[in-house]
Structure formats: structure tokens, C-alpha cells
């Protein structure tokens, strides 16, 4: 069953209105909180405090969670939550400049700059008004802006790198190398580049990552790298035990919330990760088109157990790539496909507003990933059939 064009337009308008309502609900509460004196009303306080700590203290001690928390209390005495620094030292290049600005201005600069980078990464010079609105108002975009998190920045680097690598492989590789400031989000990228034979992009990414690491050593001291390696070993356990699973969209967190034993959840997650790696590798072996890129961007959050909703703006780009593929092929949109796309777009909003339907995060990712891979399988099979005919 397919949707007629007028029904598709009405549904698109309805989804856009839902996104507007969600954005107003979320951002209005944050704007109201910003009028108070309490600085840590969003996660941006952590980003700002990281930059301040780097300026005022021995940088390597930023990986001492207690020392960092004590410093953060000097910035906000009423702080109750802990904001540890789990990132590699290269991430400090992103947040250090923010410490030279007053908190409110830094917050605006961070959101505006990372949003602009993300929109450029998605569209380049192909600005389409309606599509820009959908990406701008997508719940994953709004959530990241609301929390002042780094998801738009990391998504911009990965999305931009994957978009540019086909025509400008070196520039694409540089962006992917810069994305190592949050390395877990690029876990599928090497498999994709090797499978597609993008050796120049892979080399550029590797050289960029190494140069960035060397620059961080010169800028912040070489002792930061052993400190990070020591801290990161225990951070996964910290996230699993101390960070609310309702904030994590992945399979393992969903299973734990359903009551599954932790060892079983870990085993299922390992299987899912291997399956996703295999399918993404298979997709890129048949070309680095829009659908394999979309599969990578959605599959990242199935393969990685410790990602969060604010890491997910790249999934809005994946949905856009899927829609563009449908438009190019001029195939009618099926009702089931439309439902999966709408669910993938709106599930982060639902799980943000209520924990009752927490499972929608994992279910939507699985369905969306499956639809993208199936669509790519169908297009490559039809192409092969035409060649043999």
C-alpha cells in the first residue's frame, strides 16, 4: 500500500508541526531556566567548565573526576551533578576557546557555530527550504541544541566527511580524522572506507588524527595521553552504572530497562555490533552511495552501547538521504516505509518527554537501519538484473 502525493504532503506538514511543538516545549523550558542564576541547567556547563579547567589547572588532572568536580563547584557552588571529562585530549581544542567568553554568550556561540557546521555538512550548497526545516527542527537536533552538547559538532564532521569523500577524498578524510575527538562515534568508519576502497580518505583521516594528537600533546602536555588512557578504561563502567539508561538509545540499555540480566544484555549487544559491522561492510563493498552512508550513520547507534540521544543528529541526515533516494528513484512511498521514517524521526522526542515508551528508541533504530539496508540491497540487485539482462 502506497501513500498518494496529497497524503504525503499532509503527513509531512503534520510531522513538521509536531517537531515545532516539541522544539517549543523543550527550548522554552531551557530559556526560562537560563534566566536564573544556576549555571548548570544544561550540559553546556560541562563543556564550558572543561575549557576553564584547562586554562587554570594542570591539564592532565582534568581526568581526575574529583579534582574536576571541586573546580566546577567554584564556578557553580550549587552544583550537585558530576560532569567528568571522558574525551581524548584532542577534544580540548573544541571547548578551550569557549572559556574566554561569558557563560551565556559562550552557550549561544557554541550552539550557533555547531548548528551552522551541521547544516553545511548535510546540505553543502544544496539548500532546500523544506528539507532544511526538517533537519533544523528534527528532535535530535533540538535535543542537542537544548543541552548544549557536542552532537552537532561530531555529526558535522562525520556527515561532512562522508559527503565530501566521493569528490574530495582528502578533505573528507581530514574531517573524519577530526571526528576522532569523540572516537566511539566513528567506530564503523574504518570498515566502510576499507570496504569501499577509499584509501586516500582513510590515509588522510589517519594522518589528521595523528597530527591532532601530536598538537594536543604540544598544547596541553604529553602527560594528558597516559592520563586519558587510564581514565577511559573505567569510564565505560561509570557510564553503565551511573548514567540513566533512559538517556541511551541503544540495544543494551533497552534490554537492561526491560529487566534482562547484564551479561545477557552484553552478549546481545556484542552480536548486534558484529551484525551491524558486517552489514555496513557489505553495503560499502557495493559502493559508497547515499544509502550505505545512511546505514553507517544509523548503525553507529546500534553498534555502540554508550551513545546518547544528543549524539544522534547524524540520524536526521540518514533519514534525509533515504528520502532523497526515494525521490530520485521516483518510486511511490509505501505505508510501512513511511511509518518507519516517521518513527525514526520522532522517537527521540517521545523518549525525551516520557520514559513509558523507552523501547521506541531501540526499535526505531533497528527498523530504520533495516529499511536502509533492504533498500540498498534492492537497488543493487535490480542493477545487477539489468546488467545480466
C-alpha positions as CSV (number, residue, x, y, z in Angstrom):
1,X,0.0,0.0,0.0
2,X,1.3,3.4,-1.0
3,X,0.5,7.0,0.0
4,X,-0.9,9.3,-2.6
5,X,1.1,12.6,-3.1
6,X,-1.5,14.7,-1.3
7,X,-1.5,12.4,1.7
8,X,2.3,12.5,1.8
9,X,2.2,16.3,1.8
10,X,-0.3,16.4,4.6
11,X,1.7,13.9,6.7
12,X,4.9,15.9,6.1
13,X,3.1,19.1,7.4
14,X,1.8,17.2,10.4
15,X,5.2,15.8,11.3
16,X,6.7,19.3,10.9
17,X,4.1,20.7,13.3
18,X,4.9,18.0,15.8
19,X,8.6,18.9,15.6
20,X,7.8,22.6,16.1
21,X,5.7,21.8,19.2
22,X,8.5,19.6,20.6
23,X,11.1,22.3,20.0
24,X,8.9,24.9,21.7
25,X,8.3,22.6,24.7
26,X,11.9,21.8,25.2
27,X,13.6,25.1,24.4
28,X,11.2,27.3,26.2
29,X,11.9,25.5,29.5
30,X,15.6,25.9,28.9
31,X,15.3,29.6,28.1
32,X,13.3,30.0,31.3
33,X,16.0,28.2,33.3
34,X,18.7,30.4,31.7
35,X,17.1,33.5,33.4
36,X,18.1,32.2,36.8
37,X,21.5,32.3,38.5
38,X,22.1,28.5,38.4
39,X,24.6,27.8,35.6
40,X,24.4,24.1,35.3
41,X,20.9,24.0,33.9
42,X,22.2,22.1,30.9
43,X,25.2,20.0,29.8
44,X,26.9,23.0,28.3
45,X,28.1,23.9,31.7
46,X,30.3,20.9,31.5
47,X,31.8,22.0,28.1
48,X,32.4,25.5,29.4
49,X,34.0,24.2,32.7
50,X,36.3,21.9,30.8
51,X,37.8,24.9,29.0
52,X,38.1,26.8,32.2
53,X,39.8,23.9,33.9
54,X,42.3,23.7,31.1
55,X,43.2,27.3,31.4
56,X,43.5,27.4,35.2
57,X,45.0,24.0,36.1
58,X,47.4,21.2,35.1
59,X,45.5,19.8,32.1
60,X,46.3,16.1,32.9
61,X,44.4,16.4,36.2
62,X,41.1,17.0,34.3
63,X,40.9,13.2,34.2
64,X,40.7,13.2,38.0
65,X,36.9,13.3,38.4
66,X,37.1,14.6,42.0
67,X,39.5,17.4,41.2
68,X,37.4,18.4,38.2
69,X,34.2,18.4,40.3
70,X,35.9,20.5,43.0
71,X,36.8,23.1,40.3
72,X,33.3,23.0,38.9
73,X,32.0,23.9,42.3
74,X,34.0,27.1,42.2
75,X,32.1,28.0,39.0
76,X,28.7,26.8,40.4
77,X,28.6,26.3,44.1
78,X,25.1,24.7,44.0
79,X,26.3,22.0,41.5
80,X,25.1,18.5,42.6
81,X,25.7,16.5,39.4
82,X,29.2,15.3,38.4
83,X,30.5,16.1,35.0
84,X,33.6,14.0,34.3
85,X,35.8,14.5,31.3
86,X,36.0,11.3,29.3
87,X,37.1,12.7,26.0
88,X,40.6,12.4,24.4
89,X,42.9,15.4,24.9
90,X,42.2,16.5,21.3
91,X,38.6,17.4,22.3
92,X,40.0,20.3,24.4
93,X,40.7,22.2,21.2
94,X,36.9,22.5,20.7
95,X,36.0,23.7,24.2
96,X,39.0,25.7,25.3
97,X,38.0,28.8,23.3
98,X,34.6,28.8,25.0
99,X,36.3,29.6,28.3
100,X,37.2,33.1,27.1
101,X,33.6,34.1,26.8
102,X,30.9,34.7,29.4
103,X,28.7,31.7,30.0
104,X,25.6,32.9,28.2
105,X,27.5,34.2,25.2
106,X,29.6,31.0,25.0
107,X,26.4,28.9,25.1
108,X,25.0,30.9,22.1
109,X,28.2,30.8,20.1
110,X,28.6,27.1,20.7
111,X,25.0,26.3,19.6
112,X,25.1,28.6,16.6
113,X,28.5,27.5,15.4
114,X,27.9,23.8,15.7
115,X,24.4,24.1,14.1
116,X,25.9,26.0,11.2
117,X,28.6,23.4,10.7
118,X,26.0,20.6,10.8
119,X,23.7,22.3,8.2
120,X,26.7,22.8,5.9
121,X,27.7,19.2,6.4
122,X,24.3,18.0,5.4
123,X,23.4,20.3,2.6
124,X,26.6,22.0,1.3
125,X,25.3,24.4,-1.3
126,X,22.1,22.3,-1.9
127,X,19.9,24.3,0.3
128,X,16.3,23.1,0.1
129,X,13.9,25.1,2.3
130,X,11.6,22.4,3.4
131,X,14.4,19.9,4.0
132,X,16.4,22.4,5.9
133,X,13.4,22.9,8.2
134,X,13.0,19.2,8.8
135,X,16.7,18.9,9.7
136,X,16.7,22.1,11.8
137,X,13.6,21.0,13.7
138,X,14.4,17.3,13.9
139,X,14.1,16.3,17.6
140,X,17.7,15.0,17.6
141,X,18.8,18.5,16.5
142,X,16.7,20.3,19.1
143,X,17.8,18.0,21.9
144,X,21.4,18.6,21.2
145,X,20.9,22.4,20.9
146,X,18.9,22.3,24.1
147,X,21.6,20.5,26.1
148,X,24.5,22.5,24.6
149,X,26.1,19.2,23.8
150,X,28.7,18.2,21.1
151,X,26.5,16.0,18.9
152,X,26.1,18.6,16.2
153,X,29.9,19.1,16.1
154,X,30.7,15.4,15.8
155,X,27.8,14.8,13.4
156,X,29.0,17.6,11.2
157,X,32.5,16.1,11.0
158,X,31.2,12.6,10.2
159,X,28.4,13.7,7.9
160,X,30.6,16.2,6.1
161,X,33.5,13.8,5.8
162,X,31.3,11.1,4.3
163,X,29.6,13.6,1.9
164,X,32.9,15.0,0.6
165,X,35.0,11.9,0.3
166,X,33.5,10.9,-3.0
167,X,34.6,14.0,-4.8
168,X,37.2,15.4,-2.5
169,X,38.7,12.3,-0.7
170,X,41.5,14.2,1.1
171,X,39.2,16.9,2.6
172,X,36.7,14.2,3.5
173,X,39.4,12.3,5.3
174,X,40.5,15.4,7.2
175,X,37.0,15.9,8.5
176,X,36.8,12.2,9.5
177,X,40.2,12.5,11.2
178,X,39.0,15.5,13.2
179,X,35.9,13.4,14.3
180,X,38.3,11.4,16.5
181,X,37.7,14.0,19.2
182,X,34.8,11.6,20.0
183,X,36.2,8.3,18.7
184,X,33.4,5.9,19.6
185,X,31.1,7.6,17.1
186,X,33.5,6.7,14.2
187,X,33.8,3.0,15.0
188,X,32.2,2.0,11.7
189,X,34.1,4.5,9.5
190,X,37.3,2.4,9.0
191,X,35.3,-0.7,8.0
192,X,33.4,1.5,5.5
193,X,36.4,3.1,4.0
194,X,38.4,-0.1,3.6
195,X,35.4,-1.9,2.1
196,X,34.7,0.8,-0.4
197,X,38.4,1.2,-1.3
198,X,38.7,4.8,-0.2
199,X,42.4,4.5,0.6
200,X,43.2,8.2,0.2
201,X,40.4,9.2,2.5
202,X,41.5,6.6,5.1
203,X,45.1,7.8,4.9
204,X,44.0,11.4,5.2
205,X,41.9,10.6,8.2
206,X,44.7,8.7,9.9
207,X,47.3,11.4,9.3
208,X,44.9,14.0,10.6
209,X,44.2,12.0,13.7
210,X,47.9,11.6,14.4
211,X,48.7,15.3,13.8
212,X,45.8,16.3,16.0
213,X,47.1,14.0,18.8
214,X,50.6,15.5,18.5
215,X,49.2,19.0,18.5
216,X,47.3,18.3,21.7
217,X,50.5,16.9,23.3
218,X,52.4,20.1,22.4
219,X,49.5,22.3,23.6
220,X,48.4,20.6,26.8
221,X,51.4,18.5,27.8
222,X,52.3,14.9,26.9
223,X,51.1,13.6,30.2
224,X,47.5,14.1,29.2
225,X,47.5,11.0,27.0
226,X,48.5,8.5,29.7
227,X,46.0,10.2,32.0
228,X,43.3,9.8,29.4
229,X,44.1,6.1,28.7
230,X,44.0,5.4,32.4
231,X,40.7,7.2,32.9
232,X,38.9,5.9,29.8
233,X,39.3,2.3,31.0
234,X,37.0,2.9,33.9
235,X,34.6,5.4,32.1
236,X,32.6,2.7,30.4
237,X,31.8,1.1,33.7
238,X,30.9,4.6,35.1
239,X,28.5,5.3,32.2
240,X,26.9,1.9,32.5
241,X,26.4,2.1,36.3
242,X,25.8,5.8,36.9
243,X,24.2,7.3,33.8
244,X,20.5,6.8,33.4
245,X,19.7,4.1,30.7
246,X,16.7,6.1,29.6
247,X,19.2,8.6,28.0
248,X,20.8,5.8,25.9
249,X,19.0,4.8,22.6
250,X,20.9,1.6,22.0
251,X,20.1,-2.1,22.3
252,X,21.9,-2.9,25.5
253,X,20.3,-0.1,27.5
254,X,16.9,-1.1,26.2
255,X,17.4,-4.7,27.3
256,X,18.5,-3.6,30.8
257,X,15.4,-1.5,31.1
258,X,13.3,-4.5,30.1
259,X,14.9,-6.3,33.0
260,X,17.4,-8.5,31.1
261,X,20.5,-9.6,33.1
262,X,23.5,-7.5,32.4
263,X,25.6,-10.4,31.0
264,X,22.8,-11.3,28.6
265,X,22.5,-7.6,27.5
266,X,26.2,-7.5,26.9
267,X,26.1,-10.7,24.8
268,X,23.2,-9.5,22.7
269,X,24.9,-6.1,22.2
270,X,28.1,-7.9,21.0
271,X,26.0,-9.9,18.5
272,X,24.2,-6.8,17.3
273,X,27.5,-4.9,16.9
274,X,29.0,-7.7,14.8
275,X,25.9,-7.9,12.6
276,X,25.9,-4.1,12.1
277,X,29.6,-4.1,11.2
278,X,29.0,-6.9,8.7
279,X,26.1,-5.2,7.0
280,X,27.7,-1.8,6.8
281,X,30.8,-3.5,5.4
282,X,28.7,-5.3,2.8
283,X,26.9,-2.1,1.9
284,X,30.1,-0.2,1.2
285,X,31.6,-3.0,-0.7
286,X,28.9,-2.4,-3.3
287,X,29.6,1.4,-3.4
288,X,29.7,4.4,-1.2
289,X,26.4,5.9,-2.2
290,X,23.9,7.7,0.0
291,X,22.2,4.6,1.4
292,X,25.4,3.0,2.7
293,X,26.3,6.3,4.3
294,X,22.8,6.4,5.9
295,X,23.3,2.8,7.1
296,X,26.6,3.8,8.8
297,X,25.1,6.8,10.5
298,X,22.1,4.8,11.9
299,X,24.1,1.7,12.5
300,X,26.6,3.6,14.7
301,X,23.9,3.8,17.5
302,X,23.1,0.1,17.3
303,X,26.8,-0.9,17.3
304,X,27.8,1.5,20.2
305,X,26.2,0.8,23.6
306,X,27.3,4.1,25.2
307,X,25.9,6.7,22.9
308,X,23.2,9.2,23.9
309,X,20.3,11.0,22.3
310,X,22.4,14.2,21.9
311,X,24.9,12.2,19.8
312,X,22.3,11.5,17.2
313,X,21.9,14.4,14.8
314,X,23.6,12.4,12.1
315,X,20.5,10.1,12.1
316,X,18.5,13.1,10.8
317,X,20.9,13.2,7.8
318,X,20.4,9.5,7.3
319,X,16.7,9.9,7.1
320,X,17.2,12.8,4.6
321,X,19.4,10.6,2.5
322,X,16.8,7.8,2.5
323,X,14.1,10.3,1.4
324,X,16.3,11.8,-1.3
325,X,16.9,8.3,-2.6
326,X,13.2,7.7,-2.8
327,X,12.7,10.9,-4.7
328,X,15.4,10.1,-7.2
329,X,14.1,6.6,-7.9
330,X,10.6,8.0,-8.3
331,X,9.2,5.1,-6.5
332,X,6.0,5.5,-4.5
333,X,6.4,5.6,-0.8
334,X,4.9,2.6,0.9
335,X,2.9,3.0,4.1
336,X,5.2,0.8,6.1
337,X,8.3,2.6,4.9
338,X,6.7,6.0,5.7
339,X,5.8,4.7,9.2
340,X,9.4,3.7,9.9
341,X,10.8,7.0,8.7
342,X,8.3,9.0,10.8
343,X,9.1,6.8,13.8
344,X,12.8,7.2,13.3
345,X,12.4,11.0,13.2
346,X,10.0,11.3,16.2
347,X,11.1,8.5,18.6
348,X,13.8,10.7,20.3
349,X,11.1,13.3,21.1
350,X,8.8,10.7,22.6
351,X,11.5,9.1,24.7
352,X,12.6,12.5,25.9
353,X,9.2,13.5,27.1
354,X,8.3,10.2,28.7
355,X,10.1,7.1,29.8
356,X,7.0,4.9,29.3
357,X,7.9,4.2,25.7
358,X,11.6,3.9,26.2
359,X,11.8,0.9,23.8
360,X,10.9,3.1,20.8
361,X,14.5,4.4,20.7
362,X,16.0,0.9,20.0
363,X,13.1,-0.3,17.9
364,X,13.1,2.8,15.7
365,X,16.9,2.4,15.1
366,X,16.6,-1.3,14.2
367,X,13.7,-0.7,11.8
368,X,15.3,2.3,10.2
369,X,18.7,0.5,9.8
370,X,16.8,-2.5,8.3
371,X,14.9,-0.4,5.9
372,X,18.0,1.4,4.6
373,X,19.9,-1.9,4.2
374,X,16.9,-3.5,2.5
375,X,16.5,-0.6,0.2
376,X,20.2,-0.7,-0.8
377,X,20.0,-4.5,-1.3
378,X,17.0,-4.0,-3.6
379,X,18.7,-1.3,-5.7
380,X,21.9,-3.2,-6.1
381,X,20.0,-6.4,-7.1
382,X,17.9,-4.6,-9.6
383,X,21.1,-3.0,-11.1
384,X,22.6,-6.5,-11.4
385,X,19.5,-7.8,-13.0
386,X,19.6,-5.0,-15.6
387,X,23.3,-5.8,-16.4
388,X,22.6,-9.5,-16.9
389,X,19.5,-8.8,-19.0
